[in-house]
């Protein structure tokens, strides 16, 4: 069996979501790990009996030539600097978590380097890999498009330090609800326009959260797509921990003769005038994402990857456009 020698950059919580699936992918051999926190990098290395343990990505990449076949990159949005650029220059395929960075110019440079090397890449838009997503795609392909879509991702403030400052995370839409923004693109293609608003003042910095908190409490984005589809996507992080009730998150798609009620990463309720079906999610979509990346490297079949760096850039640019609209109050039109 061919093994893919994998290096891991970033051993925090997001990395663990991938690592827990590696025992189901025997083609993976973890050969190097890097993380600035000693406990995290050592515990990850111990899981795999890995001897190449580094404090940062620079050390790992300095020793990667001829020793690493692929990279898993799971760092916070503000931590990306030259890791993807160096990987591309070295011809090392990589899977990077979303958002690829909160620096759009940096991502454009990475994209150019990736395309010059014709490199296999994948971005962690995991919802594309769900069986529920495939079912929704099939149902929509069987009928005429058109109608309204409501999407929501509402909860509390994530505990990681960098999330609470917009300069570091890019805001909830860009850092978190970009998953649903991406699925809207996956379903409907490129939008015609986007308009967004944002609100602050519900959460009190230094009382409800860190004194540095300055991201949006909630935002609303309206996207117009071709074929008479309009989507409203709301994001909120104001729900109180422990005492607050988290609203339902996911997508509610209303078409002429069917409603697709997607409960985020849990189940899909299909309703027509004649029947109601509730379908639970069957597979961990992060496993499916990781398996597709490894199989693409082994076989060279890029079609297994549902969101490569080039495609993911379209979603990232869209999130930046939404943030721009929040700031300006203006509708942003595309393809004009």
C-alpha positions, 0 to 999 in steps of 0.5 A: 500500500502506498503511504502518503508521508504527512506533515501537520502544521498546527496541532490545536482543536481544528487539527484534532478534527482531522486526526481523529479520522486518520486511523480510518485512512491507512495510507496516511503516515504522519512523519512531522508535526509543528506547533508553538505550544510544546504540549500540543506538538508532543501529544500529537507526535506521540499519537503517531510515534512521530520523531520529527517535532518542530516549534514552527512551520519554518523548522518543519519546512526547512526539513521537508524536502524529500521527507514529506509528501503532503501537508495538513495546515490548521492554524488561525486566520491571522497566523498564515504567513509563508507556509503555503507559499513555501509549500507551493514552491517546494511542490508539496500538496496541502490541505488547509483549513478555512479561511485560508487567511484574513489577508486576501492579498497573501491568498492571491499570491498563494493561488498564483504559486499553486497554479504555477506548480499545478499543485494538488490542494484542498481547502476545508469546506467540509460541508461539500463532502456530506451525504446530505449535501449530495442529496440536496444537490440531486433534489435541486437538479431534478427541478427548476431553480428559483426561490428563497433560501434562508441560512443561519449560523447563530451561537455564542462566542468561540473560546479561542483568543483570536476569534474575538478581535475582527482584525484577527478573525475577519468577523463571524461570516468570514471565519465561521459562517463562510461554510454556508456561504461556500455551500450557497456557491456550490449549489447556485454558482457565482452570485450577481450581487451581495449586500450586507449589514452588521450590528454591534452593542449587544455584547459588552467587551470586558463584561461578556467577553474579552476586553479586546472584543470588537467583532460583529454581534450579528450580520445579515447578507443578501445574495442574488444568484442567477435563475431567480434565487435569492439567499439570506444568510445570517450570522450571530455570536450573541447567544449566552453560554449555558443559559442561552438557547441556540437557534436552529442553524443550517439552510432552509431552501424553498422551491416550487414543489419542495422544501429542503430543511438542512439542519447543520451537519445533523439531518435533512428534512425533505417536505412536499405536499405528499410526504415528509422524510427526515434523513440523518447524516451518515458519515463524518464529512471531515473524514470524507474530506481527508480521504478525498485529499489523500486519494487525489495525491495517490491517484492524481485524480483531482476531481475527488477534491470538491474545493481546491485553493482556486475554487475556495478563493472565490468563496473567500473573495465573496466573504471579503465583499460582504465585509466591504458591504457591511462597512460601506452600506452599498450593494456590490455587483458582480459580472457587470 
